[in-house]
């Protein structure tokens, strides 16, 4: 049976009214409804337990839904499973605390993608308390890029849009005069499958920061598989550090409206889709990028600056991009300072990584192991567990510097839908390693769920030895 990300049950808070949506009933007709748990083993229409009216799914976990808004402090429980349905708004004066190990899954029906997001309003606060061993995960049930709108913070710092500007989504109000404004803290957070399409010119991002102030602390964030930007700064003064951005289809890092903070230690990976590392637009307030490493296997543009935008960049390493620097509107190259000199589009800025990808090993550990699913890329060492059945979905790439260890008795099943056969394989890239530790009595098995010849692409190993085809 396929093992997926936790399907979250959720507390529905609308104007602070708790609404429990689970397999529950009222066994006494009074004020004390019975809420069954997994131990009750209650199924649809199970007459021996609580009457679900024939409409409940099998009771694995009580459903706790996040929707509507909160106007008082709320702390989630990492032992619960939470489902996001529609928008969930943290109002001014309230703080949403999300402890380490908490997962929130957006349950999205067709047509509701742009209405499904978490927003912290001006005056509200968020406290994401993830750890390296137990990050907080925001994801979607469909596990498709563009499923939902991600996490949005609206602050009271300055922006070129002025005071009380209105965002392009949800009528969110942002911007003020307090550059030291504090919207809370974020540590060890993974955002997956965001980027819902609003219009042909407008999309959500994974993490959106509207006029967020320097009093806010943001560190150790991974944004994966989005259909727009990984992180976008709309003005503000917030600084952030330790960002891992993989396969966000528009830009990994975007800013506009005069953002002037600093982003330190960002690692960008592009293995599919549109691949821009940085897009900057609007008035140049000279933000800083310190230690930026980006790697692409699909070409693309690395640094794109529009209008009069610019930045100061130190510790830059670009590999695999067709264009290093693009000044789209003929702005002055002097606005972009790279290693103390004017940006030069004739330079590739290829070099050794300035950010150690191993610092983001917690991302792979959280997603690959918890989901029992192998997909995307592995950038730090990982050892599989022979007691777990792993499902291969799409390609799984062991990147340079990483080792995938597969102990004896491990089983990997390619979960292939029609038309995806050629996109489903395991590859060990140049500089990567694989250690398959099968034995005569306990071999490692790689197979397919359909059990038909030609189901998937097998195991591919790319080395650095000689070939008549030459180098690379």
TORKOL-4160 file (C-alpha; in steps of 0.2 Angstrom, whole numbers, padded with zeros to 4 digits, m for minus):
472
<pt num="1" X="0000" Y="0000" Z="0000"/>
<pt num="2" X="0007" Y="0017" Z="m0005"/>
<pt num="3" X="0013" Y="0028" Z="0010"/>
<pt num="4" X="0010" Y="0046" Z="0008"/>
<pt num="5" X="0013" Y="0062" Z="0018"/>
<pt num="6" X="0002" Y="0063" Z="0034"/>
<pt num="7" X="m0015" Y="0067" Z="0029"/>
<pt num="8" X="m0019" Y="0081" Z="0041"/>
<pt num="9" X="m0035" Y="0083" Z="0051"/>
<pt num="10" X="m0039" Y="0101" Z="0056"/>
<pt num="11" X="m0046" Y="0112" Z="0069"/>
<pt num="12" X="m0058" Y="0124" Z="0060"/>
<pt num="13" X="m0057" Y="0141" Z="0068"/>
<pt num="14" X="m0068" Y="0154" Z="0062"/>
<pt num="15" X="m0069" Y="0169" Z="0073"/>
<pt num="16" X="m0062" Y="0158" Z="0087"/>
<pt num="17" X="m0076" Y="0145" Z="0086"/>
<pt num="18" X="m0069" Y="0127" Z="0086"/>
<pt num="19" X="m0077" Y="0116" Z="0073"/>
<pt num="20" X="m0071" Y="0098" Z="0074"/>
<pt num="21" X="m0074" Y="0089" Z="0057"/>
<pt num="22" X="m0071" Y="0070" Z="0061"/>
<pt num="23" X="m0080" Y="0054" Z="0062"/>
<pt num="24" X="m0090" Y="0060" Z="0077"/>
<pt num="25" X="m0107" Y="0059" Z="0084"/>
<pt num="26" X="m0118" Y="0063" Z="0099"/>
<pt num="27" X="m0121" Y="0047" Z="0108"/>
<pt num="28" X="m0132" Y="0055" Z="0122"/>
<pt num="29" X="m0140" Y="0069" Z="0112"/>
<pt num="30" X="m0133" Y="0081" Z="0125"/>
<pt num="31" X="m0118" Y="0093" Z="0125"/>
<pt num="32" X="m0105" Y="0080" Z="0125"/>
<pt num="33" X="m0102" Y="0073" Z="0108"/>
<pt num="34" X="m0092" Y="0058" Z="0106"/>
<pt num="35" X="m0077" Y="0059" Z="0095"/>
<pt num="36" X="m0070" Y="0042" Z="0091"/>
<pt num="37" X="m0051" Y="0039" Z="0089"/>
<pt num="38" X="m0041" Y="0027" Z="0079"/>
<pt num="39" X="m0043" Y="0015" Z="0094"/>
<pt num="40" X="m0062" Y="0015" Z="0091"/>
<pt num="41" X="m0059" Y="0006" Z="0074"/>
<pt num="42" X="m0075" Y="0015" Z="0067"/>
<pt num="43" X="m0078" Y="0013" Z="0048"/>
<pt num="44" X="m0092" Y="0021" Z="0037"/>
<pt num="45" X="m0109" Y="0017" Z="0044"/>
<pt num="46" X="m0102" Y="0006" Z="0058"/>
<pt num="47" X="m0118" Y="0003" Z="0068"/>
<pt num="48" X="m0107" Y="m0004" Z="0082"/>
<pt num="49" X="m0099" Y="0012" Z="0085"/>
<pt num="50" X="m0103" Y="0031" Z="0083"/>
<pt num="51" X="m0115" Y="0034" Z="0069"/>
<pt num="52" X="m0106" Y="0043" Z="0056"/>
<pt num="53" X="m0122" Y="0044" Z="0045"/>
<pt num="54" X="m0113" Y="0034" Z="0031"/>
<pt num="55" X="m0103" Y="0050" Z="0026"/>
<pt num="56" X="m0086" Y="0047" Z="0036"/>
<pt num="57" X="m0070" Y="0040" Z="0029"/>
<pt num="58" X="m0062" Y="0027" Z="0040"/>
<pt num="59" X="m0057" Y="0034" Z="0056"/>
<pt num="60" X="m0038" Y="0034" Z="0056"/>
<pt num="61" X="m0035" Y="0051" Z="0065"/>
<pt num="62" X="m0048" Y="0064" Z="0071"/>
<pt num="63" X="m0049" Y="0077" Z="0058"/>
<pt num="64" X="m0043" Y="0095" Z="0063"/>
<pt num="65" X="m0046" Y="0108" Z="0050"/>
<pt num="66" X="m0038" Y="0125" Z="0049"/>
<pt num="67" X="m0049" Y="0138" Z="0041"/>
<pt num="68" X="m0056" Y="0155" Z="0043"/>
<pt num="69" X="m0046" Y="0166" Z="0056"/>
<pt num="70" X="m0040" Y="0167" Z="0073"/>
<pt num="71" X="m0040" Y="0183" Z="0084"/>
<pt num="72" X="m0031" Y="0176" Z="0099"/>
<pt num="73" X="m0015" Y="0166" Z="0102"/>
<pt num="74" X="m0016" Y="0147" Z="0096"/>
<pt num="75" X="m0003" Y="0134" Z="0098"/>
<pt num="76" X="m0004" Y="0118" Z="0087"/>
<pt num="77" X="0000" Y="0101" Z="0093"/>
<pt num="78" X="0013" Y="0091" Z="0083"/>
<pt num="79" X="0004" Y="0075" Z="0088"/>
<pt num="80" X="m0011" Y="0080" Z="0078"/>
<pt num="81" X="m0013" Y="0080" Z="0059"/>
<pt num="82" X="m0019" Y="0097" Z="0052"/>
<pt num="83" X="m0028" Y="0100" Z="0036"/>
<pt num="84" X="m0029" Y="0117" Z="0028"/>
<pt num="85" X="m0045" Y="0121" Z="0019"/>
<pt num="86" X="m0047" Y="0138" Z="0011"/>
<pt num="87" X="m0037" Y="0153" Z="0019"/>
<pt num="88" X="m0032" Y="0153" Z="0037"/>
<pt num="89" X="m0028" Y="0171" Z="0044"/>
<pt num="90" X="m0019" Y="0176" Z="0059"/>
<pt num="91" X="m0026" Y="0192" Z="0064"/>
<pt num="92" X="m0018" Y="0208" Z="0072"/>
<pt num="93" X="m0014" Y="0204" Z="0090"/>
<pt num="94" X="m0014" Y="0185" Z="0088"/>
<pt num="95" X="0001" Y="0173" Z="0087"/>
<pt num="96" X="0001" Y="0156" Z="0079"/>
<pt num="97" X="0014" Y="0144" Z="0086"/>
<pt num="98" X="0019" Y="0129" Z="0076"/>
<pt num="99" X="0030" Y="0117" Z="0086"/>
<pt num="100" X="0043" Y="0106" Z="0079"/>
<pt num="101" X="0037" Y="0091" Z="0069"/>
<pt num="102" X="0020" Y="0098" Z="0065"/>
<pt num="103" X="0013" Y="0095" Z="0047"/>
<pt num="104" X="0000" Y="0105" Z="0039"/>
<pt num="105" X="m0007" Y="0098" Z="0022"/>
<pt num="106" X="m0018" Y="0109" Z="0011"/>
<pt num="107" X="m0033" Y="0099" Z="0005"/>
<pt num="108" X="m0037" Y="0108" Z="m0012"/>
<pt num="109" X="m0051" Y="0104" Z="m0024"/>
<pt num="110" X="m0051" Y="0110" Z="m0042"/>
<pt num="111" X="m0053" Y="0129" Z="m0043"/>
<pt num="112" X="m0049" Y="0133" Z="m0025"/>
<pt num="113" X="m0030" Y="0133" Z="m0026"/>
<pt num="114" X="m0029" Y="0152" Z="m0026"/>
<pt num="115" X="m0040" Y="0153" Z="m0010"/>
<pt num="116" X="m0030" Y="0141" Z="0000"/>
<pt num="117" X="m0016" Y="0149" Z="0010"/>
<pt num="118" X="m0010" Y="0154" Z="0027"/>
<pt num="119" X="m0008" Y="0173" Z="0030"/>
<pt num="120" X="m0001" Y="0182" Z="0045"/>
<pt num="121" X="m0009" Y="0200" Z="0044"/>
<pt num="122" X="m0001" Y="0216" Z="0050"/>
<pt num="123" X="0001" Y="0215" Z="0068"/>
<pt num="124" X="m0001" Y="0197" Z="0069"/>
<pt num="125" X="0014" Y="0185" Z="0073"/>
<pt num="126" X="0019" Y="0167" Z="0068"/>
<pt num="127" X="0032" Y="0157" Z="0078"/>
<pt num="128" X="0038" Y="0142" Z="0068"/>
<pt num="129" X="0048" Y="0131" Z="0080"/>
<pt num="130" X="0055" Y="0118" Z="0069"/>
<pt num="131" X="0072" Y="0109" Z="0072"/>
<pt num="132" X="0084" Y="0100" Z="0061"/>
<pt num="133" X="0078" Y="0084" Z="0067"/>
<pt num="134" X="0059" Y="0089" Z="0067"/>
<pt num="135" X="0056" Y="0103" Z="0054"/>
<pt num="136" X="0038" Y="0110" Z="0051"/>
<pt num="137" X="0031" Y="0105" Z="0035"/>
<pt num="138" X="0018" Y="0114" Z="0024"/>
<pt num="139" X="0013" Y="0103" Z="0009"/>
<pt num="140" X="m0002" Y="0098" Z="m0001"/>
<pt num="141" X="m0013" Y="0082" Z="m0002"/>
<pt num="142" X="m0012" Y="0082" Z="m0021"/>
<pt num="143" X="0007" Y="0084" Z="m0021"/>
<pt num="144" X="0007" Y="0094" Z="m0037"/>
<pt num="145" X="0016" Y="0110" Z="m0040"/>
<pt num="146" X="0004" Y="0125" Z="m0039"/>
<pt num="147" X="m0008" Y="0116" Z="m0028"/>
<pt num="148" X="m0010" Y="0131" Z="m0015"/>
<pt num="149" X="m0004" Y="0148" Z="m0010"/>
<pt num="150" X="0009" Y="0145" Z="0003"/>
<pt num="151" X="0014" Y="0156" Z="0018"/>
<pt num="152" X="0011" Y="0175" Z="0017"/>
<pt num="153" X="0017" Y="0187" Z="0030"/>
<pt num="154" X="0011" Y="0205" Z="0030"/>
<pt num="155" X="0021" Y="0218" Z="0040"/>
<pt num="156" X="0022" Y="0236" Z="0044"/>
<pt num="157" X="0039" Y="0241" Z="0037"/>
<pt num="158" X="0042" Y="0253" Z="0022"/>
<pt num="159" X="0038" Y="0249" Z="0004"/>
<pt num="160" X="0038" Y="0259" Z="m0011"/>
<pt num="161" X="0020" Y="0256" Z="m0012"/>
<pt num="162" X="0017" Y="0267" Z="0003"/>
<pt num="163" X="0007" Y="0264" Z="0019"/>
<pt num="164" X="m0008" Y="0251" Z="0019"/>
<pt num="165" X="m0005" Y="0245" Z="0002"/>
<pt num="166" X="m0016" Y="0231" Z="m0004"/>
<pt num="167" X="m0008" Y="0215" Z="m0010"/>
<pt num="168" X="m0013" Y="0206" Z="m0026"/>
<pt num="169" X="m0021" Y="0192" Z="m0017"/>
<pt num="170" X="m0034" Y="0191" Z="m0003"/>
<pt num="171" X="m0036" Y="0210" Z="m0001"/>
<pt num="172" X="m0021" Y="0209" Z="0012"/>
<pt num="173" X="m0015" Y="0226" Z="0018"/>
<pt num="174" X="0003" Y="0229" Z="0021"/>
<pt num="175" X="0016" Y="0242" Z="0023"/>
<pt num="176" X="0019" Y="0256" Z="0036"/>
<pt num="177" X="0033" Y="0266" Z="0043"/>
<pt num="178" X="0041" Y="0254" Z="0056"/>
<pt num="179" X="0056" Y="0246" Z="0048"/>
<pt num="180" X="0060" Y="0236" Z="0064"/>
<pt num="181" X="0042" Y="0228" Z="0064"/>
<pt num="182" X="0042" Y="0210" Z="0070"/>
<pt num="183" X="0030" Y="0197" Z="0062"/>
<pt num="184" X="0038" Y="0183" Z="0072"/>
<pt num="185" X="0050" Y="0170" Z="0069"/>
<pt num="186" X="0053" Y="0155" Z="0057"/>
<pt num="187" X="0065" Y="0141" Z="0059"/>
<pt num="188" X="0067" Y="0124" Z="0050"/>
<pt num="189" X="0052" Y="0126" Z="0039"/>
<pt num="190" X="0048" Y="0116" Z="0023"/>
<pt num="191" X="0035" Y="0123" Z="0010"/>
<pt num="192" X="0031" Y="0111" Z="m0004"/>
<pt num="193" X="0020" Y="0112" Z="m0020"/>
<pt num="194" X="0014" Y="0130" Z="m0018"/>
<pt num="195" X="0013" Y="0143" Z="m0032"/>
<pt num="196" X="m0005" Y="0143" Z="m0037"/>
<pt num="197" X="m0009" Y="0153" Z="m0053"/>
<pt num="198" X="m0020" Y="0169" Z="m0050"/>
<pt num="199" X="m0019" Y="0175" Z="m0067"/>
<pt num="200" X="m0007" Y="0175" Z="m0082"/>
<pt num="201" X="0003" Y="0189" Z="m0074"/>
<pt num="202" X="0001" Y="0184" Z="m0056"/>
<pt num="203" X="0005" Y="0169" Z="m0045"/>
<pt num="204" X="0007" Y="0165" Z="m0027"/>
<pt num="205" X="0025" Y="0160" Z="m0020"/>
<pt num="206" X="0031" Y="0148" Z="m0008"/>
<pt num="207" X="0035" Y="0161" Z="0005"/>
<pt num="208" X="0028" Y="0179" Z="0002"/>
<pt num="209" X="0035" Y="0193" Z="0013"/>
<pt num="210" X="0025" Y="0209" Z="0011"/>
<pt num="211" X="0034" Y="0224" Z="0020"/>
<pt num="212" X="0041" Y="0213" Z="0033"/>
<pt num="213" X="0052" Y="0221" Z="0046"/>
<pt num="214" X="0069" Y="0218" Z="0052"/>
<pt num="215" X="0063" Y="0212" Z="0069"/>
<pt num="216" X="0057" Y="0196" Z="0061"/>
<pt num="217" X="0069" Y="0182" Z="0061"/>
<pt num="218" X="0069" Y="0169" Z="0047"/>
<pt num="219" X="0081" Y="0155" Z="0045"/>
<pt num="220" X="0083" Y="0137" Z="0039"/>
<pt num="221" X="0069" Y="0137" Z="0026"/>
<pt num="222" X="0066" Y="0125" Z="0011"/>
<pt num="223" X="0054" Y="0129" Z="m0003"/>
<pt num="224" X="0052" Y="0115" Z="m0016"/>
<pt num="225" X="0042" Y="0111" Z="m0032"/>
<pt num="226" X="0033" Y="0128" Z="m0034"/>
<pt num="227" X="0025" Y="0135" Z="m0050"/>
<pt num="228" X="0031" Y="0153" Z="m0046"/>
<pt num="229" X="0044" Y="0160" Z="m0034"/>
<pt num="230" X="0052" Y="0151" Z="m0020"/>
<pt num="231" X="0053" Y="0167" Z="m0009"/>
<pt num="232" X="0048" Y="0185" Z="m0014"/>
<pt num="233" X="0051" Y="0201" Z="m0004"/>
<pt num="234" X="0039" Y="0215" Z="m0007"/>
<pt num="235" X="0048" Y="0229" Z="0001"/>
<pt num="236" X="0052" Y="0228" Z="0019"/>
<pt num="237" X="0069" Y="0227" Z="0029"/>
<pt num="238" X="0068" Y="0208" Z="0034"/>
<pt num="239" X="0084" Y="0198" Z="0033"/>
<pt num="240" X="0085" Y="0179" Z="0031"/>
<pt num="241" X="0097" Y="0165" Z="0031"/>
<pt num="242" X="0100" Y="0147" Z="0026"/>
<pt num="243" X="0088" Y="0145" Z="0011"/>
<pt num="244" X="0086" Y="0129" Z="0000"/>
<pt num="245" X="0076" Y="0132" Z="m0015"/>
<pt num="246" X="0073" Y="0118" Z="m0027"/>
<pt num="247" X="0063" Y="0118" Z="m0044"/>
<pt num="248" X="0053" Y="0133" Z="m0042"/>
<pt num="249" X="0047" Y="0136" Z="m0059"/>
<pt num="250" X="0049" Y="0155" Z="m0060"/>
<pt num="251" X="0062" Y="0163" Z="m0049"/>
<pt num="252" X="0070" Y="0155" Z="m0034"/>
<pt num="253" X="0073" Y="0172" Z="m0026"/>
<pt num="254" X="0062" Y="0188" Z="m0031"/>
<pt num="255" X="0061" Y="0205" Z="m0024"/>
<pt num="256" X="0052" Y="0221" Z="m0028"/>
<pt num="257" X="0046" Y="0237" Z="m0020"/>
<pt num="258" X="0062" Y="0242" Z="m0013"/>
<pt num="259" X="0067" Y="0227" Z="m0002"/>
<pt num="260" X="0084" Y="0231" Z="0007"/>
<pt num="261" X="0087" Y="0217" Z="0018"/>
<pt num="262" X="0101" Y="0203" Z="0017"/>
<pt num="263" X="0099" Y="0185" Z="0012"/>
<pt num="264" X="0113" Y="0174" Z="0018"/>
<pt num="265" X="0118" Y="0156" Z="0013"/>
<pt num="266" X="0105" Y="0152" Z="m0001"/>
<pt num="267" X="0107" Y="0136" Z="m0011"/>
<pt num="268" X="0097" Y="0135" Z="m0028"/>
<pt num="269" X="0094" Y="0119" Z="m0038"/>
<pt num="270" X="0086" Y="0118" Z="m0055"/>
<pt num="271" X="0083" Y="0101" Z="m0063"/>
<pt num="272" X="0067" Y="0105" Z="m0072"/>
<pt num="273" X="0056" Y="0119" Z="m0079"/>
<pt num="274" X="0060" Y="0138" Z="m0080"/>
<pt num="275" X="0076" Y="0142" Z="m0071"/>
<pt num="276" X="0080" Y="0159" Z="m0064"/>
<pt num="277" X="0090" Y="0161" Z="m0048"/>
<pt num="278" X="0086" Y="0179" Z="m0045"/>
<pt num="279" X="0073" Y="0192" Z="m0052"/>
<pt num="280" X="0074" Y="0209" Z="m0045"/>
<pt num="281" X="0062" Y="0223" Z="m0050"/>
<pt num="282" X="0058" Y="0241" Z="m0046"/>
<pt num="283" X="0068" Y="0254" Z="m0036"/>
<pt num="284" X="0085" Y="0249" Z="m0030"/>
<pt num="285" X="0087" Y="0249" Z="m0011"/>
<pt num="286" X="0103" Y="0239" Z="m0013"/>
<pt num="287" X="0099" Y="0223" Z="m0004"/>
<pt num="288" X="0113" Y="0210" Z="m0001"/>
<pt num="289" X="0115" Y="0192" Z="m0005"/>
<pt num="290" X="0129" Y="0184" Z="0004"/>
<pt num="291" X="0135" Y="0167" Z="m0001"/>
<pt num="292" X="0123" Y="0161" Z="m0016"/>
<pt num="293" X="0126" Y="0145" Z="m0024"/>
<pt num="294" X="0115" Y="0139" Z="m0039"/>
<pt num="295" X="0116" Y="0124" Z="m0049"/>
<pt num="296" X="0106" Y="0120" Z="m0065"/>
<pt num="297" X="0105" Y="0105" Z="m0076"/>
<pt num="298" X="0092" Y="0114" Z="m0088"/>
<pt num="299" X="0102" Y="0130" Z="m0092"/>
<pt num="300" X="0092" Y="0146" Z="m0090"/>
<pt num="301" X="0096" Y="0164" Z="m0083"/>
<pt num="302" X="0104" Y="0166" Z="m0066"/>
<pt num="303" X="0103" Y="0184" Z="m0061"/>
<pt num="304" X="0089" Y="0195" Z="m0069"/>
<pt num="305" X="0087" Y="0213" Z="m0065"/>
<pt num="306" X="0073" Y="0224" Z="m0071"/>
<pt num="307" X="0071" Y="0243" Z="m0072"/>
<pt num="308" X="0084" Y="0251" Z="m0060"/>
<pt num="309" X="0085" Y="0237" Z="m0048"/>
<pt num="310" X="0102" Y="0230" Z="m0041"/>
<pt num="311" X="0111" Y="0222" Z="m0027"/>
<pt num="312" X="0127" Y="0219" Z="m0018"/>
<pt num="313" X="0132" Y="0200" Z="m0020"/>
<pt num="314" X="0147" Y="0192" Z="m0012"/>
<pt num="315" X="0151" Y="0173" Z="m0012"/>
<pt num="316" X="0143" Y="0169" Z="m0029"/>
<pt num="317" X="0144" Y="0152" Z="m0037"/>
<pt num="318" X="0134" Y="0148" Z="m0053"/>
<pt num="319" X="0135" Y="0132" Z="m0062"/>
<pt num="320" X="0125" Y="0126" Z="m0078"/>
<pt num="321" X="0116" Y="0143" Z="m0083"/>
<pt num="322" X="0116" Y="0150" Z="m0100"/>
<pt num="323" X="0116" Y="0168" Z="m0095"/>
<pt num="324" X="0124" Y="0174" Z="m0079"/>
<pt num="325" X="0118" Y="0192" Z="m0078"/>
<pt num="326" X="0104" Y="0200" Z="m0088"/>
<pt num="327" X="0099" Y="0218" Z="m0086"/>
<pt num="328" X="0082" Y="0217" Z="m0094"/>
<pt num="329" X="0078" Y="0236" Z="m0096"/>
<pt num="330" X="0096" Y="0242" Z="m0099"/>
<pt num="331" X="0098" Y="0247" Z="m0081"/>
<pt num="332" X="0116" Y="0252" Z="m0076"/>
<pt num="333" X="0127" Y="0237" Z="m0072"/>
<pt num="334" X="0135" Y="0247" Z="m0058"/>
<pt num="335" X="0119" Y="0244" Z="m0048"/>
<pt num="336" X="0124" Y="0226" Z="m0047"/>
<pt num="337" X="0140" Y="0224" Z="m0037"/>
<pt num="338" X="0147" Y="0206" Z="m0038"/>
<pt num="339" X="0163" Y="0203" Z="m0028"/>
<pt num="340" X="0166" Y="0221" Z="m0027"/>
<pt num="341" X="0165" Y="0225" Z="m0045"/>
<pt num="342" X="0151" Y="0230" Z="m0058"/>
<pt num="343" X="0142" Y="0214" Z="m0064"/>
<pt num="344" X="0149" Y="0208" Z="m0080"/>
<pt num="345" X="0137" Y="0197" Z="m0091"/>
<pt num="346" X="0153" Y="0191" Z="m0100"/>
<pt num="347" X="0158" Y="0182" Z="m0084"/>
<pt num="348" X="0150" Y="0165" Z="m0080"/>
<pt num="349" X="0154" Y="0166" Z="m0061"/>
<pt num="350" X="0157" Y="0148" Z="m0061"/>
<pt num="351" X="0166" Y="0142" Z="m0046"/>
<pt num="352" X="0167" Y="0131" Z="m0031"/>
<pt num="353" X="0151" Y="0131" Z="m0021"/>
<pt num="354" X="0151" Y="0145" Z="m0008"/>
<pt num="355" X="0137" Y="0136" Z="0002"/>
<pt num="356" X="0139" Y="0118" Z="0008"/>
<pt num="357" X="0124" Y="0109" Z="0002"/>
<pt num="358" X="0126" Y="0096" Z="0017"/>
<pt num="359" X="0119" Y="0110" Z="0028"/>
<pt num="360" X="0102" Y="0106" Z="0020"/>
<pt num="361" X="0102" Y="0087" Z="0024"/>
<pt num="362" X="0088" Y="0090" Z="0035"/>
<pt num="363" X="0076" Y="0093" Z="0020"/>
<pt num="364" X="0079" Y="0076" Z="0012"/>
<pt num="365" X="0078" Y="0067" Z="0029"/>
<pt num="366" X="0061" Y="0075" Z="0033"/>
<pt num="367" X="0053" Y="0072" Z="0016"/>
<pt num="368" X="0061" Y="0056" Z="0009"/>
<pt num="369" X="0060" Y="0046" Z="0025"/>
<pt num="370" X="0043" Y="0053" Z="0032"/>
<pt num="371" X="0034" Y="0050" Z="0015"/>
<pt num="372" X="0042" Y="0034" Z="0011"/>
<pt num="373" X="0044" Y="0042" Z="m0006"/>
<pt num="374" X="0059" Y="0044" Z="m0017"/>
<pt num="375" X="0058" Y="0059" Z="m0029"/>
<pt num="376" X="0068" Y="0075" Z="m0033"/>
<pt num="377" X="0086" Y="0076" Z="m0028"/>
<pt num="378" X="0097" Y="0070" Z="m0014"/>
<pt num="379" X="0110" Y="0083" Z="m0009"/>
<pt num="380" X="0117" Y="0075" Z="0007"/>
<pt num="381" X="0120" Y="0057" Z="0013"/>
<pt num="382" X="0105" Y="0046" Z="0016"/>
<pt num="383" X="0103" Y="0028" Z="0022"/>
<pt num="384" X="0087" Y="0020" Z="0018"/>
<pt num="385" X="0078" Y="0009" Z="0031"/>
<pt num="386" X="0075" Y="m0010" Z="0025"/>
<pt num="387" X="0059" Y="m0010" Z="0036"/>
<pt num="388" X="0051" Y="0003" Z="0025"/>
<pt num="389" X="0043" Y="0000" Z="0008"/>
<pt num="390" X="0049" Y="0015" Z="m0003"/>
<pt num="391" X="0040" Y="0021" Z="m0018"/>
<pt num="392" X="0049" Y="0030" Z="m0033"/>
<pt num="393" X="0039" Y="0044" Z="m0041"/>
<pt num="394" X="0047" Y="0052" Z="m0056"/>
<pt num="395" X="0066" Y="0053" Z="m0055"/>
<pt num="396" X="0077" Y="0052" Z="m0040"/>
<pt num="397" X="0094" Y="0060" Z="m0042"/>
<pt num="398" X="0109" Y="0057" Z="m0030"/>
<pt num="399" X="0119" Y="0073" Z="m0033"/>
<pt num="400" X="0138" Y="0076" Z="m0033"/>
<pt num="401" X="0144" Y="0074" Z="m0015"/>
<pt num="402" X="0130" Y="0064" Z="m0009"/>
<pt num="403" X="0129" Y="0045" Z="m0005"/>
<pt num="404" X="0113" Y="0034" Z="m0006"/>
<pt num="405" X="0115" Y="0019" Z="0005"/>
<pt num="406" X="0103" Y="0005" Z="0002"/>
<pt num="407" X="0104" Y="m0009" Z="0016"/>
<pt num="408" X="0101" Y="m0027" Z="0012"/>
<pt num="409" X="0082" Y="m0032" Z="0011"/>
<pt num="410" X="0077" Y="m0014" Z="0005"/>
<pt num="411" X="0063" Y="m0014" Z="m0008"/>
<pt num="412" X="0060" Y="0001" Z="m0020"/>
<pt num="413" X="0044" Y="0001" Z="m0030"/>
<pt num="414" X="0042" Y="0012" Z="m0045"/>
<pt num="415" X="0025" Y="0020" Z="m0044"/>
<pt num="416" X="0021" Y="0023" Z="m0062"/>
<pt num="417" X="0006" Y="0031" Z="m0071"/>
<pt num="418" X="0003" Y="0030" Z="m0089"/>
<pt num="419" X="0014" Y="0042" Z="m0099"/>
<pt num="420" X="0027" Y="0044" Z="m0085"/>
<pt num="421" X="0038" Y="0028" Z="m0088"/>
<pt num="422" X="0052" Y="0038" Z="m0096"/>
<pt num="423" X="0053" Y="0050" Z="m0082"/>
<pt num="424" X="0054" Y="0037" Z="m0068"/>
<pt num="425" X="0071" Y="0031" Z="m0064"/>
<pt num="426" X="0085" Y="0032" Z="m0051"/>
<pt num="427" X="0101" Y="0042" Z="m0056"/>
<pt num="428" X="0118" Y="0044" Z="m0047"/>
<pt num="429" X="0126" Y="0059" Z="m0055"/>
<pt num="430" X="0144" Y="0062" Z="m0058"/>
<pt num="431" X="0152" Y="0065" Z="m0041"/>
<pt num="432" X="0138" Y="0056" Z="m0032"/>
<pt num="433" X="0139" Y="0038" Z="m0025"/>
<pt num="434" X="0128" Y="0023" Z="m0022"/>
<pt num="435" X="0131" Y="0009" Z="m0009"/>
<pt num="436" X="0119" Y="m0006" Z="m0012"/>
<pt num="437" X="0122" Y="m0018" Z="0002"/>
<pt num="438" X="0112" Y="m0033" Z="m0003"/>
<pt num="439" X="0116" Y="m0051" Z="0002"/>
<pt num="440" X="0113" Y="m0068" Z="m0006"/>
<pt num="441" X="0099" Y="m0070" Z="0007"/>
<pt num="442" X="0093" Y="m0052" Z="0007"/>
<pt num="443" X="0095" Y="m0044" Z="m0010"/>
<pt num="444" X="0090" Y="m0026" Z="m0013"/>
<pt num="445" X="0075" Y="m0026" Z="m0025"/>
<pt num="446" X="0070" Y="m0012" Z="m0037"/>
<pt num="447" X="0053" Y="m0016" Z="m0046"/>
<pt num="448" X="0037" Y="m0008" Z="m0052"/>
<pt num="449" X="0020" Y="m0007" Z="m0045"/>
<pt num="450" X="0012" Y="m0012" Z="m0062"/>
<pt num="451" X="0024" Y="m0027" Z="m0064"/>
<pt num="452" X="0025" Y="m0025" Z="m0083"/>
<pt num="453" X="0041" Y="m0024" Z="m0094"/>
<pt num="454" X="0046" Y="m0007" Z="m0099"/>
<pt num="455" X="0037" Y="0001" Z="m0083"/>
<pt num="456" X="0052" Y="0012" Z="m0078"/>
<pt num="457" X="0069" Y="0018" Z="m0082"/>
<pt num="458" X="0080" Y="0008" Z="m0070"/>
<pt num="459" X="0096" Y="0013" Z="m0062"/>
<pt num="460" X="0108" Y="0025" Z="m0070"/>
<pt num="461" X="0125" Y="0029" Z="m0064"/>
<pt num="462" X="0135" Y="0043" Z="m0072"/>
<pt num="463" X="0154" Y="0043" Z="m0069"/>
<pt num="464" X="0170" Y="0053" Z="m0072"/>
<pt num="465" X="0180" Y="0040" Z="m0081"/>
<pt num="466" X="0185" Y="0041" Z="m0100"/>
<pt num="467" X="0173" Y="0038" Z="m0114"/>
<pt num="468" X="0175" Y="0040" Z="m0133"/>
<pt num="469" X="0162" Y="0054" Z="m0132"/>
<pt num="470" X="0174" Y="0065" Z="m0122"/>
<pt num="471" X="0172" Y="0075" Z="m0106"/>
<pt num="472" X="0154" Y="0080" Z="m0100"/>
